[in-house]
Amino acid sequence: MKELHAEKILELEFEYARETAYQAQNDRTVIVNLYLLLVGGVGSLLLAAASFSPTELDLPPQGISVLFLTLGILGMLTLFKLIRLRQAWFDSVREMNRIKDYYFEQFPELQAAFLWKSKTIPALGKAWTITFILSAMVILLSSLSFAVAMHYSKWQSGDTLLRLDAIVFLFVLAIQVLFYFFELRAAPEPQSKTDASK
C-alpha cells in the first residue's frame, strides 16, 4: 500500500476550494451579463418596433405583458443563481481558511504572514459587495419588468393603473430583497463528527 502524505491531500483540497471560489466569482459575472444582454435586447427590439410605427406601437398589449412577465421571472431566477453562487463562494473560502487554521495550529508563527483568516471572511449577506450590487441591479430590473407587465395587462385604467403598477413594483422589490437577505443570513459553522460527539 502506498504511503499517504497529509500535506499533499491538504494542498489538493486547498487548490480545489480555490478553483471553486474562482468559478463562483466568474459565473456570477457571466449570468448577470446574460440577463442584461437579454433585457437590453428586448428593449432595443421594442424601440426599433416603435420607430417603424411612430404613431402607435403595433404590438398587442397582452404580448408585451407576457414578454415583460417573462423578463421578470428570468430576473428572479438570475437573483436565485447569484445567491447560490455567493453561498458556493463562501463555502470555498471557508474551506481554504479552515486549512490555513490547521496550519496555524501546527505553526503559530505563520499567523503574522496572513492578513486573510477565518475571522476576517466577509459575512455571507454583507451589503455593498459586488454580489450585492449586481443583485440589486437585477432586483430593480425584474421588479420594473413585473410593473410593466402589469401596466400592459390592461386590468385597470387611468390613475388606478399607475398606482397598481407602483404597488406591483414595490411588492416584487420588497419580496426579492427579503429573499436575498434571508437566503444569505449568517451561516452556522459546520461541525465535524468529533465536535458533534462532544
Buried (B, 14 or more C-beta within 10 A) or exposed (E): EEEEEEEEEBEEBBEEBBEBBEBBBEBBEEBBEEBBEBBEEBEEEBEEEBEEEEEEBEBEEEEBBBBBBBBBBBBBBBBBBBBBBBBBBBBBBBBBBBBBBEBBEEEEEEEEEEEEEBEEBEEBBEEEBEBBEBBBBBBBBBBBBBBBBBBBBEEBEEEEBEEBBEEBBEEBBEBBBEBBBEBBEEEEEEEEEEEEEE
